[in-house]
């Protein structure tokens, strides 16, 4: 048992030693929450950054996947987030084009070179059904 515990502690120590100090200070990006903010037939994905002190624009691409098809089942307001610069984009809206299809959209962040990923790198949204209202 002592050998197993020693081996486990050795692995943890080596893993901690392999993480350079620079990684702690590197800029990081993540979705604000695990799930987007949903309103009517759309979802808004927001990002947060840490340790970014520059003023130039940095593009953070988003890969959209899932079983829904972009342009057929949903549309997006932007293909990438932009941090810094004159026109930052810190939220992207996904709008359902096919209501009630039961399909999902996944959004995955791709951190730029020199950046690290945060807690929520992937988020998912089930395309909403549209409610009908009747009045008499």
C-alpha angles and dihedrals in degrees: 000000000000090000092053092049091047091049091050092050090047091054091050092048093049092047091051091049091051093059106090118223088238091068089063091056098039117112111264133200132196141156109270091238137005091253129040124245106263123211123169107311097343141074127209118212114200129189135209127202133203132200094009109136100159125109100210120099116265119192118217109193122216123210112211117205142143128107094299118093119231111237092019105051100016145004130217130217093219140002095221142022117241122209119195126355127087098300110038118185110203098159134046123195122213112200124197114237095175109049122214096004093136090227124135135222121210122198119200124187120226108204113218121243110294093022127104131214122252133209101295110041096153130042131180136209129190110217108252128239117233118240121222123214126208128192129188 
